[in-house]
């Protein structure tokens, strides 16, 4: 359900950006946000997160 809501709000948000800035600028703005998001999550250590989650589940089971 969250994926469907994200799709609806994403399209709605892009529509608002297009209305405010025009289509080309809205697409560029979205591209900039994607790049920022990718750069932000690059240092995340997934293996460490999985280990912590497994220990938490084992401790709380």
N, C-alpha and C positions, 0 to 999 in steps of 0.2 A: 504494500500500500504506500509506503514511503517513496518508492521509486515512481509510482504513478503521480503522487503529489508533487514530487520534484519535477517531473516532466511538465505538469500543468503550470507550476509556478515559474519554471524556467522559460517556457514559451511566453507566459504573461510578462515576465521581467524583460525578455528580449523585445517584446512589443512596446513596452514602456520606454526602453532605451531607444528603440527605433523612432518612436514618436518624439522623444526629446532631442536626439542627436542626429537622426537620419540613419539609414540602414548601414552604410559603410562604417561610420564611426561607432555604431552599436556593435557591429561584428568585431571591430578592432578592440573595443573596450572589453568584450567577452574574451577575446584572445589574450589580452593582457591579464585578465583575472585568472585564466587557466594557467598561464605561465607562472604567475605568483603562487598559485596553489601547488603546482608541481614542485617549484623551488622550495616551498615551505615544508612539504612532506618528504623530500629527498633524504634528509638526515634521520628519518624515523627508522629504527631498527626493528623490523618485523619479527625476527627470531626471538629477540629479547621480550617483546610483547607477548608472543605466544607462550614462552616459558613462564612469564609472570602470570598469565591467565590460567595456565594449567596448574600452577602452584596454588592459585587462589581457589580454583574449583576443588582441588584435592583437599585443601584445608577446610573448606566450607561444606564438604559433602558429608 
